Every structure is written in C-alpha cells, then in structure tokens.
C-alpha cells in the first residue's frame, strides 16, 4: 500500500474514535450472527491499526488484539476486497502466520470500507477445520459488514458526534458506559467531567470575543483533553460546556486528582477559557454492574457543581450533597403540576404597618406550596429554584392573578387593601411584561393604584435601560414600584435617583442586628435619610421586637413589616386580623398620612 494512502487510511480510522473503546452490544449482535451463519466458533470485528489488529467485537476469542503482521484482516483492510483462506496449512502466505500457528485453519473476511473508500478492517469468521464457502455465505458476510459500517457511520455522523468539538456526544457516552458491563471484568471505574465554566461566563466570552470564540474554546479544550487522556481512550462532549472521559483502570484517585489540578493550573487550556471562565473537574465512581449510565452522568454534573460551590478545582461526587441536587430537580419538575393544582399553591398575606399610627397601610403577597408528598416547602427553598428556570414567568402570572382576584374580592366586601407582588429579573426580560400586568388589572377590574410591584436592585440593573422603559409605562398608570432587599444589591446611586420607584424596603439583614451595635444603627439611619432625600417612602422588613420598631420610628422610617406585627396569614385569618386592626380603612389612612 502506498504510504500516503496508508496515512490517510489510519487518519480515517482515528477520526472515528473506535480504537480501544469498550465492547458494544450493537456490534456483538452482528458478530454473533456471522458466527451462526457460518456455524463457526470464532468471529470478530477487526480494525487494522498501525501495528496491530484490534477487535471491537469478538466471539470465541479471549484476547483483544493480535499483531498486524501476518493477519489476514490487514490484507482485507489494505485491498478492501473479501478474502477466503480455505486452509491455512495449504496457503503459503499464511501457513506460518500467528493464526496458522495457533490452530486456525479457515478464514473468511469482508472489508469495512468508509464512504471515501478507506478500509478500516474486516468482519471475519474463523474455524479450526478447513472448509469451503458458498456464494450465499459470502453474500451474507458482506451484508453483515455493511451493517457494521452503518453502525459506525451512525455513531459518528448521525447524532453521535458533536460538530463543534468533533467528539462523541452524550448518547455515545451513555452507550459506552453501558457497554462497560459487557467487558469480562466490569470493574468499577473512575469517570471525570471537565466543566469549562458557568453559563454566564461563557456568554460573556461570546459577547466580548464573538460567537465563534465559544466554539473555538470548546474545540481547543477537546484537543487538550484528548492529548491528556491519550490516544487509547475517548473524550466525550456531554453538554454545551462539559467534556467527559473514563479514567484508566486501577488509577489511584488522589494521584489522578493531582494530575487534573495540574492540567487546570498549567498552560494547557487556552487563555480565553482560563481568564474568562473557571474550569473545574468533577469525578465519580461508576460500577457498571449496579449503576445506570444516566445516574453516572448526573453524578458528574452534581460533582462539578459542588466543586464550584466550594471554590475548588477538582472534586468527587458526594451522595449526601447529591440528595440536595435531586430534591431541587424534583421541586423544579413538580412545580408545573403545582401551578395547575389549587390544592398545592396558595397565597398568604403579611401586613405593612405605618409606624407613626400603628395602622395597616397594605400587605405583601407571599406564595406557599404544599407538595402532595413532600409536604410544606419553604419559599426560601423553592423560589430560587423556580426563579432560575423558565417556570418563573408562569409563577409570577399565577401570583399576580391570585393577588388581583383577592383585591377584587375584598373590594366587593368593603375591604380596601392594596397588595405588593414580587417580580423577578426574568419577568423584566419579557418584552410583553407591561402588557401582561395591565391586561391582568383589566381582567379583574382592579385599579392600578391598588398594586405594588417589588423588584430587587439586582434584577433592575441587569438591563437597566430596558427595565426602566417598562417600569415607567406601568408607573404612569398608577402602579407603585418598591425596591426590595435594599442594600443587598448594586445600590448604584446614579441609577437609584433615576428609578421610577416610590418605596424602598430595607432588607431584614440590616434590621436583625439593629439593637446590637451603634454602627448598624448609623448605617440604617443613613439609609433611611438617603432614601427620604431621594423621595422614597421607607419600609423596614423583619421587625421582631418593640425596641427595634421604636428605634426605626425615631429614625423616621415610614413603615414596618415583620413578626412583631403579624406573621403571614391565610386569607380568612388575614381578613379577621385586618378588620380587627382597622384594615378596612387602610387605604384611607394611607392617603391621609
């Protein structure tokens, strides 16, 4: 064979990422069928490497490789023609070959040929007795070889290779993990994932350096990882910014972690990745006999997130921490059903008190979730999960609709109480955000002045110009805007003076320590004065003692909210409390104050 052709043939073989991969049931089925058709004990899918024949699939063979020299499959790969050796002992070319010396007397092989015409190897059958072949048998062998090539092409070209990295994808990774159980040993293996960066970091890379920069960074990371793990093992592209691989058998876990750390701290990864993102490695142990491949992949993702949370570089999967991840996933999964089930979601109300008069001015709507199996779920647990998902928009719509329906119901019964509803950053990204709010007000027949929207500084600052355009439109109708958790976000004075808000809510973290130190008191007093100077009404959250309430009143704080006055109450209890505390005149008091 011409050296140039052989070089291209070997390159075609390498690109398919077949060599030294685990056994595969999809190939084994074909191999078994070939042995059955010929009624022979030995069959194999044999790939011709530089100096060896490597068996991707084998029946009746213990070893996985033989020397290329003297192997009939090498001739089949080189010529891309079928080959039949009826009797090794009578064949001068192969009688002294390792196969002939080992007792093999019969061989038949059909080539595995790429679309470009390169021979990868052969589907072959072997026997210990001389024999002839029929035309029907050879036709069947060639058909089976074509099936093997179809399997190879499907794995590589049709949904099995990520075009950006050129690496096998998640489906192939899961299949190869499953195939580990078919190996003779099936021993526990160490599996790793390289998590290149958090989504917002990679978005920043694409924004700053162009959309192709991310693709280039992934491709470069794939090259570095392939070089690190060596040519006999496979790297997989299992998620947009995550590459996985199976470590060699028998590695020392601690030593291997040290190698991975060296890879991350060295110069192997491109500057685009190291300076814009923070790559980490997550590791897990995989037992092919007892663990499902999908669970292994989930464990890898969990390990990577745990590493990020702990600000490390390399970390191993923790079953205890994974319980938290699984619970978060379940909450996210089950919340869709909760939105459609009135038995699960409900709103409760916590009043806001005028500190000067002691009367209620309005109330904040708070969401509660009673899961049918898990029971009551704390908002502190499920709200952050939902806010980082596409479900945040239907969540806000549900709370807004329930709040406006309640306002309308109260008004029909003589209770004039305005409500505050929390809005997330994702809501502000919705181009139709203002339209949805105004449509809901019209649908329930509620005056816009009865609704207050609470947003954090951080949510507004994500795209301040667009957010203010939408908020200005809502404010113009009479809706009130409150800045929630004041002091914990950006607190940009340049933006603060431009925001169309009229209320500032000081975060409970500042109120909690108000009695403890003069420094905390000075800070809160300054926040109140600054807010007043900018024209805001000030609400203090988390008031739990009369001492704190009196201190805030003396500082000039306008309103208070917290357990001192009332815990969040269900609608009936809240109505009773509101009437008992002159709640029916809350709006009148507000206007007179």
Secondary structure as the mmCIF struct_conf table of DSSP 4:
data_model
#
loop_
_struct_conf.conf_type_id
_struct_conf.id
_struct_conf.beg_label_comp_id
_struct_conf.beg_label_asym_id
_struct_conf.beg_label_seq_id
_struct_conf.end_label_comp_id
_struct_conf.end_label_asym_id
_struct_conf.end_label_seq_id
HELX_RH_AL_P HELX_RH_AL_P1 UNK A 3 UNK A 15
TURN_TY1_P TURN_TY1_P1 UNK A 16 UNK A 17
TURN_TY1_P TURN_TY1_P2 UNK A 19 UNK A 20
HELX_LH_PP_P HELX_LH_PP_P1 UNK A 21 UNK A 23
HELX_RH_AL_P HELX_RH_AL_P2 UNK A 25 UNK A 38
TURN_TY1_P TURN_TY1_P3 UNK A 39 UNK A 39
BEND BEND1 UNK A 41 UNK A 41
STRN STRN1 UNK A 42 UNK A 48
BEND BEND2 UNK A 50 UNK A 51
STRN STRN2 UNK A 52 UNK A 59
BEND BEND3 UNK A 60 UNK A 60
BEND BEND4 UNK A 64 UNK A 64
STRN STRN3 UNK A 65 UNK A 67
BEND BEND5 UNK A 68 UNK A 68
TURN_TY1_P TURN_TY1_P4 UNK A 69 UNK A 70
HELX_RH_AL_P HELX_RH_AL_P3 UNK A 72 UNK A 79
BEND BEND6 UNK A 81 UNK A 81
STRN STRN4 UNK A 83 UNK A 85
BEND BEND7 UNK A 86 UNK A 86
HELX_RH_3T_P HELX_RH_3T_P1 UNK A 88 UNK A 90
TURN_TY1_P TURN_TY1_P5 UNK A 92 UNK A 96
BEND BEND8 UNK A 97 UNK A 97
HELX_RH_AL_P HELX_RH_AL_P4 UNK A 98 UNK A 101
TURN_TY1_P TURN_TY1_P6 UNK A 102 UNK A 103
STRN STRN5 UNK A 106 UNK A 113
TURN_TY1_P TURN_TY1_P7 UNK A 115 UNK A 116
BEND BEND9 UNK A 117 UNK A 117
STRN STRN6 UNK A 119 UNK A 127
BEND BEND10 UNK A 128 UNK A 129
HELX_RH_AL_P HELX_RH_AL_P5 UNK A 135 UNK A 157
BEND BEND11 UNK A 158 UNK A 160
STRN STRN7 UNK A 161 UNK A 161
TURN_TY1_P TURN_TY1_P8 UNK A 163 UNK A 165
BEND BEND12 UNK A 167 UNK A 167
STRN STRN8 UNK A 168 UNK A 169
HELX_RH_AL_P HELX_RH_AL_P6 UNK A 170 UNK A 179
HELX_RH_3T_P HELX_RH_3T_P2 UNK A 180 UNK A 182
BEND BEND13 UNK A 183 UNK A 185
STRN STRN9 UNK A 189 UNK A 195
HELX_RH_AL_P HELX_RH_AL_P7 UNK A 199 UNK A 209
HELX_RH_AL_P HELX_RH_AL_P8 UNK A 211 UNK A 229
TURN_TY1_P TURN_TY1_P9 UNK A 231 UNK A 232
BEND BEND14 UNK A 233 UNK A 233
STRN STRN10 UNK A 235 UNK A 239
TURN_TY1_P TURN_TY1_P10 UNK A 240 UNK A 241
STRN STRN11 UNK A 242 UNK A 246
HELX_LH_PP_P HELX_LH_PP_P2 UNK A 247 UNK A 248
TURN_TY1_P TURN_TY1_P11 UNK A 249 UNK A 250
HELX_RH_AL_P HELX_RH_AL_P9 UNK A 253 UNK A 265
BEND BEND15 UNK A 266 UNK A 267
BEND BEND16 UNK A 269 UNK A 269
HELX_RH_AL_P HELX_RH_AL_P10 UNK A 271 UNK A 276
BEND BEND17 UNK A 277 UNK A 277
STRN STRN12 UNK A 280 UNK A 286
TURN_TY1_P TURN_TY1_P12 UNK A 288 UNK A 290
HELX_RH_AL_P HELX_RH_AL_P11 UNK A 293 UNK A 309
TURN_TY1_P TURN_TY1_P13 UNK A 310 UNK A 311
BEND BEND18 UNK A 313 UNK A 313
STRN STRN13 UNK A 314 UNK A 316
HELX_RH_AL_P HELX_RH_AL_P12 UNK A 319 UNK A 339
TURN_TY1_P TURN_TY1_P14 UNK A 340 UNK A 340
TURN_TY1_P TURN_TY1_P15 UNK A 342 UNK A 344
STRN STRN14 UNK A 345 UNK A 354
TURN_TY1_P TURN_TY1_P16 UNK A 355 UNK A 357
STRN STRN15 UNK A 360 UNK A 371
TURN_TY1_P TURN_TY1_P17 UNK A 372 UNK A 374
STRN STRN16 UNK A 375 UNK A 377
HELX_RH_AL_P HELX_RH_AL_P13 UNK A 379 UNK A 387
TURN_TY1_P TURN_TY1_P18 UNK A 388 UNK A 388
BEND BEND19 UNK A 389 UNK A 389
TURN_TY1_P TURN_TY1_P19 UNK A 390 UNK A 390
HELX_RH_AL_P HELX_RH_AL_P14 UNK A 391 UNK A 412
TURN_TY1_P TURN_TY1_P20 UNK A 413 UNK A 414
STRN STRN17 UNK A 419 UNK A 422
HELX_RH_AL_P HELX_RH_AL_P15 UNK A 425 UNK A 429
TURN_TY1_P TURN_TY1_P21 UNK A 431 UNK A 432
HELX_RH_AL_P HELX_RH_AL_P16 UNK A 433 UNK A 444
TURN_TY1_P TURN_TY1_P22 UNK A 445 UNK A 445
HELX_RH_3T_P HELX_RH_3T_P3 UNK A 448 UNK A 450
STRN STRN18 UNK A 451 UNK A 456
HELX_RH_AL_P HELX_RH_AL_P17 UNK A 457 UNK A 461
TURN_TY1_P TURN_TY1_P23 UNK A 462 UNK A 463
HELX_RH_AL_P HELX_RH_AL_P18 UNK A 464 UNK A 475
TURN_TY1_P TURN_TY1_P24 UNK A 476 UNK A 478
STRN STRN19 UNK A 480 UNK A 486
TURN_TY1_P TURN_TY1_P25 UNK A 487 UNK A 487
BEND BEND20 UNK A 488 UNK A 489
HELX_RH_AL_P HELX_RH_AL_P19 UNK A 493 UNK A 496
TURN_TY1_P TURN_TY1_P26 UNK A 497 UNK A 498
BEND BEND21 UNK A 499 UNK A 499
STRN STRN20 UNK A 503 UNK A 506
HELX_RH_AL_P HELX_RH_AL_P20 UNK A 508 UNK A 512
TURN_TY1_P TURN_TY1_P27 UNK A 513 UNK A 516
HELX_RH_AL_P HELX_RH_AL_P21 UNK A 518 UNK A 533
TURN_TY1_P TURN_TY1_P28 UNK A 534 UNK A 535
STRN STRN21 UNK A 537 UNK A 541
BEND BEND22 UNK A 545 UNK A 545
HELX_RH_AL_P HELX_RH_AL_P22 UNK A 546 UNK A 555
TURN_TY1_P TURN_TY1_P29 UNK A 556 UNK A 556
STRN STRN22 UNK A 559 UNK A 561
BEND BEND23 UNK A 562 UNK A 562
TURN_TY1_P TURN_TY1_P30 UNK A 563 UNK A 565
STRN STRN23 UNK A 569 UNK A 569
HELX_RH_AL_P HELX_RH_AL_P23 UNK A 571 UNK A 580
TURN_TY1_P TURN_TY1_P31 UNK A 581 UNK A 582
HELX_RH_3T_P HELX_RH_3T_P4 UNK A 583 UNK A 585
HELX_RH_AL_P HELX_RH_AL_P24 UNK A 586 UNK A 592
#
